[in-house]
């Protein structure tokens, strides 16, 4: 059964096209309608159509923009543009957005059925040639792992949605799908273990293994992956204070050189992007701001000791470029190192 969405702001045309599609022989269809591009995009999230027939000229979001959005966000959906405008530029833009057919009004039964048959033929050919390779599975594991590691819920939901959409293009039995999802989840947990994160995954894995209904396998898998993200979030929350203190201690021990955010993140076993966000959330300053502040505080202590030369102090806190140190110190403290000493009565 092919799910089809017809998009047109003219109710009579929308209804007529829907009826024409439904009358196509030997092609089982379920047709739904939308009156503009914005409504269509909302409906696509829910009904997940195989094909979209859309008019060009519509309010709120026209057909060209709708085709562009669909081609970027839902590349598996095949598109047909129906329009009374036959200009070459429209057709050219449609082709660039992956549109399969371009039908001019007035619509005829023959044109619609030919376009529909073309879509079905292309879909069948794609299914026959579709092979889910181990390399492709690894790519999806990596995408999910990236989202989980930085605790990006929305990003993970998009990856899960894209993964589910791609899986629908393969001819997998319920048993094959179950085995694939279990293997996938096992790979995901192993990758997290390599990063030093041990999760309670036996119970989560059992959710997939015990699911008997084919239509419930992917929802069970998605729920399991979401649970992994939540486990990781709770794990980090429980040791959050220790992580920040560990990072601060590491910076303090290495003030004499340029310690990078990536270096500290690796030491903690964290993704640099996540660590950067987490550090700022917990300290109300960026990693760089904190590191500079601690260096300047040490510089002030050393400047209070008359036997230290300013150039030596510069090297002591990791600034090989003396003018850079002077400029940074003045920016943070408000005066240059030599002026700071004069304020203390040290010449």
SVG drawing of the C-alpha trace seen along z (x, -y; Angstrom):
<svg xmlns="http://www.w3.org/2000/svg" viewBox="-14 -52 80 66">
<polyline fill="none" stroke="black" stroke-width="0.4" points="0.0,0.0 1.5,-3.3 0.9,-6.4 0.5,-9.5 0.1,-13.1 -1.5,-15.6 -0.7,-19.3 -2.8,-22.0 -4.6,-25.1 -7.5,-24.6 -9.9,-22.1 -11.5,-21.0 -8.2,-20.3 -6.9,-18.6 -10.0,-16.3 -10.0,-15.6 -6.3,-14.6 -6.8,-12.4 -9.7,-10.5 -7.7,-10.1 -4.8,-8.6 -7.1,-6.2 -8.5,-4.9 -5.1,-3.8 -5.4,0.0 -3.2,2.5 -1.6,-0.2 -3.0,-0.1 -2.9,-3.6 -3.9,-5.7 -4.2,-9.3 -4.3,-12.3 -4.3,-16.0 -2.8,-19.3 -3.6,-22.9 -0.1,-24.3 3.6,-23.5 3.7,-24.1 0.8,-21.8 2.3,-19.2 5.6,-19.2 3.7,-18.7 1.8,-15.8 4.9,-14.2 6.3,-13.7 3.2,-11.6 2.1,-9.8 5.5,-9.2 4.3,-9.2 6.0,-7.3 5.1,-10.0 4.1,-13.7 2.1,-15.4 2.3,-19.2 1.2,-22.3 3.7,-25.1 1.8,-28.3 0.5,-28.1 0.3,-30.4 2.6,-30.2 5.0,-27.9 5.0,-27.2 5.7,-23.9 9.3,-24.7 10.2,-25.4 8.3,-22.3 10.3,-20.2 13.5,-21.7 12.6,-21.0 11.5,-17.4 14.6,-16.7 16.9,-17.9 15.0,-16.3 13.2,-13.3 15.3,-12.2 13.5,-8.8 10.2,-10.5 9.5,-10.8 8.1,-14.0 5.7,-15.0 5.0,-18.7 1.6,-19.6 1.3,-23.1 -0.3,-25.3 3.1,-27.0 5.1,-25.3 8.1,-27.6 11.5,-25.9 12.9,-27.6 10.3,-25.9 11.1,-22.5 14.8,-23.0 14.4,-23.9 12.2,-20.9 14.8,-18.6 17.5,-20.0 15.3,-19.1 15.0,-15.5 11.5,-15.8 10.5,-12.6 7.8,-14.1 6.3,-17.4 2.6,-17.4 1.0,-20.4 -2.6,-21.4 -5.2,-20.6 -4.6,-17.2 -5.6,-14.1 -6.1,-10.6 -3.5,-9.3 -0.8,-11.8 -1.5,-11.1 -1.4,-7.3 1.7,-7.4 3.5,-9.5 2.2,-7.2 3.4,-4.1 6.8,-5.7 7.1,-6.3 6.1,-2.7 8.6,-1.3 11.3,-3.4 10.4,-2.3 10.4,1.4 13.7,1.1 15.2,-0.7 14.0,2.0 15.5,4.8 18.9,3.1 18.9,2.0 21.5,3.8 22.3,2.8 26.1,3.2 28.1,3.5 29.8,0.3 26.4,-1.5 25.4,-0.1 28.7,-1.3 28.0,-4.7 24.6,-4.8 26.1,-3.6 28.6,-6.4 25.8,-9.0 23.8,-7.8 26.9,-7.6 27.8,-11.2 24.3,-12.4 24.3,-10.3 27.8,-11.4 27.0,-15.1 23.5,-14.5 21.7,-16.1 18.1,-14.7 16.8,-16.5 19.8,-15.4 19.3,-11.8 15.6,-11.9 16.5,-13.1 19.0,-10.3 16.5,-7.7 13.9,-9.0 16.4,-8.9 17.5,-5.4 13.9,-4.2 13.2,-5.7 16.2,-4.1 15.4,-0.7 11.9,-0.8 13.6,-0.7 15.1,2.8 13.2,6.1 13.9,7.4 11.8,10.1 10.9,9.6 13.6,12.0 16.2,10.2 15.2,6.9 15.3,8.1 18.8,9.6 20.0,6.4 18.7,4.2 20.3,6.4 23.6,6.4 23.3,2.6 22.7,2.0 25.5,4.3 27.9,2.3 26.6,-1.0 27.3,0.3 30.8,1.5 31.7,-1.9 30.6,-3.6 32.6,-1.1 35.7,-2.1 35.1,-5.6 35.1,-4.3 31.3,-4.3 29.9,-1.1 26.1,-1.1 23.5,1.3 22.4,2.6 21.2,6.2 17.7,5.1 17.6,2.6 18.7,5.2 16.0,7.6 13.3,5.1 14.3,5.6 14.9,9.4 11.5,10.1 9.5,8.0 7.4,10.3 5.4,7.9 7.3,6.7 5.7,3.2 6.9,2.8 10.5,3.7 11.7,0.2 9.7,-1.6 11.3,0.7 14.8,0.1 14.2,-3.7 13.1,-3.6 16.1,-1.6 18.5,-4.0 16.8,-7.0 17.3,-5.2 21.0,-4.9 21.2,-8.7 19.3,-9.2 21.6,-6.7 24.7,-8.6 23.1,-11.9 22.5,-10.6 25.9,-9.1 27.5,-12.4 25.3,-14.3 26.4,-12.1 30.0,-12.7 29.7,-16.3 31.4,-18.0 34.3,-15.6 34.8,-16.2 35.0,-20.0 37.4,-19.8 39.5,-17.3 39.7,-19.6 40.6,-22.6 43.3,-20.6 44.8,-19.5 44.8,-23.1 46.5,-24.3 49.2,-21.6 50.0,-22.7 49.8,-26.5 53.3,-26.6 52.1,-25.4 49.2,-25.8 46.8,-23.2 44.0,-22.8 40.3,-22.0 40.7,-18.9 43.5,-17.6 41.5,-18.0 38.4,-16.5 40.5,-13.5 41.9,-13.2 38.4,-13.0 37.1,-10.7 34.6,-13.3 33.7,-14.6 35.3,-18.1 32.1,-19.7 30.2,-18.3 33.0,-19.2 33.1,-22.8 29.3,-23.3 29.4,-21.4 32.4,-23.4 30.7,-26.8 27.4,-25.7 29.1,-24.7 31.6,-27.5 29.8,-30.4 32.9,-31.0 34.5,-29.3 37.5,-26.9 39.7,-29.6 38.5,-32.3 39.2,-30.1 42.6,-29.1 43.6,-32.7 42.2,-33.9 44.3,-31.2 47.4,-32.2 47.0,-35.8 46.4,-35.1 49.6,-33.1 51.4,-36.0 50.2,-38.4 51.6,-36.2 55.0,-36.0 55.1,-39.7 54.8,-40.3 58.2,-38.6 60.9,-41.2 63.6,-38.7 61.4,-37.4 62.0,-39.1 58.9,-39.9 60.2,-37.9 60.8,-34.9 57.3,-35.2 55.9,-35.2 57.6,-31.9 56.7,-30.5 53.0,-30.7 53.3,-29.4 53.7,-32.6 56.7,-32.3 55.7,-35.6 56.4,-38.3 54.4,-41.1 51.4,-38.7 51.7,-38.1 51.9,-41.9 48.8,-42.6 46.8,-39.7 47.7,-40.8 46.7,-44.4 43.4,-43.3 42.6,-41.1 44.1,-43.1 43.7,-46.6 47.4,-47.6 50.6,-46.2 52.9,-43.9 55.4,-46.7 52.7,-49.1 51.3,-46.5 54.7,-46.2 54.9,-50.0 51.5,-49.9 53.0,-47.5 56.1,-49.7 58.3,-47.3 60.6,-49.0"/>
</svg>
